[in-house]
Amino acid sequence: MTKTSYFPPMHRITFLVYPGFELLDTSGPVSVFNSANRALGLRDKPPFYAIDLVSAAGGQVTSSSGIAVHTQTFEERAHDAVDTFLIAGAESEHLLPVLADPALSAWVPEIAGKAQRFGSVCSGVIVLAKLGLVDGRRVATHWDACAPLAAGFPSVTVDPESLYVTDGQLWTSAGVTTGIDMALAMVAHDLSADIAGEVAQRLVLYARRPGYQSQFSPLLRAQVNADSPFAELIAWILANLDSPLDIPALADRTGFSERTFHRKFVAATGETPARFIETARLDAARLLICRGLSLKSVAAQVGLSPATRFSKAFERRFGVSPRLFREMHGEI
């Protein structure tokens, strides 16, 4: 008698794309899900994710970068279950034809209503908003689309800071690479944090970023200014948060006088050195808290000992205690 192996049903993920879509909005998450399947294979387990790309016309669809992908039509996918449905984003000129497509306007609500979860990457949320699928919900999108989205759809709560937002079965992410962060969170939810971490390592990511992290990190804000003389100093600060980071020492590292250092630092980053360092320390603390470290250990690692000092600074900045924050966000 032949032994039959049991293979659990695969979780089918369908991405909606259209001419001019942002390629990384799709290829980034797809790489995450495929890497999760690979991680399962290394554990002698069957793949969990099956991935489809759909479009109104089907066939080859060219992204904004000029690279084309093969897609199926809505009709070809009509009889297959969709577990996760996501819409890729694009610049406004490529979104306008999508919003005016009657076939898409009929198909998207039907699929979103049947899916276990649905959502978007980047400005793809505008399609959902146009169809009334996110009314009364909280969403994320690319920083450049936040104001137009909020103005055009006042019933939608737009979170301009978070990398991604989950609101029930609705998952939305901010710009481009944050689709990778959201996909990793989905893997952690569907499979395990261990597999999500392994995928992040496989993709050589700097870190698994939680949804509450801002679209603009302190380091990125400084690096945006090409003339900033502080990029190297800031990288050093972030690697030495447990060290005394006083103005005389930092000014000495840059070769400026204390007054000149303070003035140029504010011009480059938009924050005083003290505010910047506290922000960097508290951002790092949020990650460490969610990884299960004791508050005493977190305080020491980010240079805010003793724990009482750390707790006061954390609650002053975020409005909740470190302990409550851990309960709210859990392990990432």
N, C-alpha and C positions, 0 to 999 in steps of 0.2 A: 504494500500500500504506500503510495507516495504521500509524503508529508507536505501539507500546504502551508507556506509561510503567510503570516498575517501582515498586511501592509495597511496602516491606517489611512483614511482618506486624506488626500493632500489639500492644503490650504491654498486656494486659487486667488492670486492677486492679479487684478486687471488695471492697467494704466490707460487712461484716455490721452491720446496725443493728437496733434493737428499740425498743419503746415506752420513752420516758424516756432514750434515749441522749443523750450530750453532743454537741450539734450541731457545735461547733468541732473535735471529734475527727475529724470527717469533712470538714467544709467547708474547714478549713485545708489539709490535705493535697490535697484535690481542687483547690483554687485553685492550689497549687504545680504539680500535674501539668498542669492546663489552661494555666497560664502557660508551662510548658515547651513545650507544643504550639504556643503562639503564637510563642515564640522560634524554634522550628524553621521556622514559616511565614515569618517575616521573613528566614530564610536560604534560602527557596525549597525547603524540605524538607517532606515529608509529616509529619503528626502521628505521635507515637510511642505515646501513651497513649490507651486507651479505658477508660472508667470505668463501673462498674455498682454499684448499691446493691441488696442483697438482704435479705430478712427471712423469717421463718418463714411468715407469712401473706400476704406480698406487699401491694401497694396502698400506701395512705398510712400512713406511720408517723410519729408525733408525737414530737419530741425533748423534752428536759426544759425547753427554752425556749419550748415551745408551737408552734414552727415544724415543719410536717410536710414530709416528703420522699416522693417516689414510689419504690417498690421493686418488684423482681421476687421471685417465690417461688424456693425452692430448686429445684423441679422445672423452672421456666422456664430456669434456668441450668445444669441438670444436664449438658447435652450440649456446653456451651461450655468451652473451655480457660480456666483462670485462671492468670495468670502471677504476680500478687502478690495475696495474700489478707490483709486486715486487719480486725480487730474493734475497733469503737469502744467507748469506756468509758462508764461511768455511775456514779451513786451506788449504794450497796449495795442499796437497796430496789428499784431497777430491774434490777439484775443477778440477783437471786434467781430471778425467773421464767425468765430465760434459762438459768440453770444447771439448772433442773428440766425443760426442754423436751426430750423424747425425740427429736423430729425434728432439732433442732439438734445434739444430742449425736451423732447418726449422721452428719449432713452435714458438720459442721466438720472432723472428723479426715480424712474422705475428701478434701475440697478442700485442706486443708493439706498432705496427703501428696502431692498431685499438683502443687501450685504450685511455681514456681521459688523463691519465698520467701513466708513467711507471718509474721504477727505481730499486733501490737496497738498501740493508742494508749491511754495512760492505764491505767485499771483493766480494760480489755478483756483484759489478760493473765490475769486471774482465770479467765476462761472457758477459756483454753488450759490453765491449770494444773489446773483441775477435770477436764479431759478427758485429762490425762496427757501433753500434747503438749510440755511444757517441762521434764519430769523430767530432772535432771542438767544443766540449761542455766542460763545466766546471763541475767537479764532486768532491765528497768527498769519502774517504774510510778510513779504519783503518790506523792509523799512520804507522804501520809496513808494510803496502802494498803500501804506497804512492810512494816510490822510484821505486820499481819494476814496478808499473803501469805506471809511467811517462816514464821509460826507455823503456818498451815494447810497449807503444802506444804513440809516440811523438805527435800525432795529438790531444791528449786529454789533457786538462788543469786540472791538479790535484791540488786541494786546500788542503794543508796538515794541515791546522789549523781548519777549520770550522767543527762544529758538523754535520751539514747537508747543502746541497746546492740545490737550485732550479734553473733550467735553462729551462725556458719554461715549457713544460709538463714533463720534466725529473727531478726526485727527487732522490738524492742519500745521504746516511748518512755514517758517520764514523763508528767506532767500536761499535758493540754489543748494549749497552744501548742507544746509540744515535738514534737507530731506534725508541725508545719511544719518544724522542724529535721530530723526524720528523713526527711521527704519530700524535702527539699532534698538530703540525703545520697544518697538513692536516685537522684535526677536526676543528680547528679554521677557516681554509679557507672554508671548506664545510658547517659548521653549525654556530658557533659563538665562539668568544673568551671566553665568559662566560661558555659555555659547556666545552671547552678545559680546562679552569681553574678548573672546577668542577671535571673533570676526573683526572687531576693532583693531586687534593686534595684527591680524592677517592683512588688513587694508592699510597698515602703517599709519593709523590715526594718532594724533598727539594725545587725545583723551576722548573718552565717551562723555559727551557733554549733555547734561540734563536740560530739560525743556525750560526751566526757569532762568537759565543763564542768558545774559543780555546778548543781543545781536552785535553789540559793540563792546569788546573786551578792552580793558585799560591799555593793553599792549597795542591792539589794533588801532585805537584812537591816536596813539602817539606815532605809529608807523605810517598812518595816512598822510601825515605831513612829511613830505619827502625831504624837507630841509631840517627836520628835527635832528638835533645832535644827541638825542637821548635814547634812541632805540636800543643801543648796546647796554646802556645803564639800566633801562627798564627790564631787559631780559635778565640782567644780573639781579635786580631787585626781586623779580618773580622766583628766581632760583635760591634766594637767600632771605625769605620772609621771616625766618627765625632769628635773623641777626639784628643788632641795633641799627636802625635805618634813620639816623638823625641827619639834619641838614648839613652840618659841617663835614661829616664823612662823605655824603653824597656829592656835595660841592667839590670836595677835594678830588673825587674820582673823575670828575669832568674837567677839572682845571679851571673852574670859574670861581669867582668870589661868591660868598653866600648870597649877597644881594642879587648879583647877576644870575646866579643859578636859579634862584627863586623866580625871577622875572621871566627868564627864558623857558623854564619848565612849565610855568602856567601858560605861556604863549603856545607851547608845543602840544600840551595835553588838555588844556582847558580846565585843569584842576590844580590846586596847590599841592606841593609834594606830600604834605601830611594827609590830605584827603585822598590822593591817589594811592598812597601806601595802605591806608586803612581799607580802601575799596579792594585792592589786590588781596589783602589779608583775609577779608571777609568773604570774597568770592572763593578763595581757596578753601576757607573753612567750611563753606556749604558742601563742597565736594567731599571733604574728609568726614563731615558729620554723617552724610548719607552712606558712607562706607563702613559705618559701625564703630569708628574710633571713639574713645571716651572724650568727654569735653576737656578734661585736663590735658590729654594728649594733643587734641586739636589746638587748644590754646597755645601749647608749647611750640608746635610745628609752624604756626603762623605768626609767632612773635607777639601774642597778646596775653601772655601769662600775667597774673594768675587767672584761673577759670572764671572768677567773679568779674574781673575786668573784661574778659572776652564776652561773657554773657551779656553784660551791660551794653557793650559796643554792638553786638549782634542784634539785640532787641531794639536798640535805638535806630539802627539802619533798616531793619526788615520788619519791625513791628510785631515779631513773634520771638519767643525764647528759642534757643538752640534745641532744647528738648522737644518742644512742640513742632519745630521745623522738621526734625527727624521723623516724628510720627506722621507728619503730613506727606513727606516725600519718600520715606523708606530708602532702601538700598538701591543704588543705580548700578 
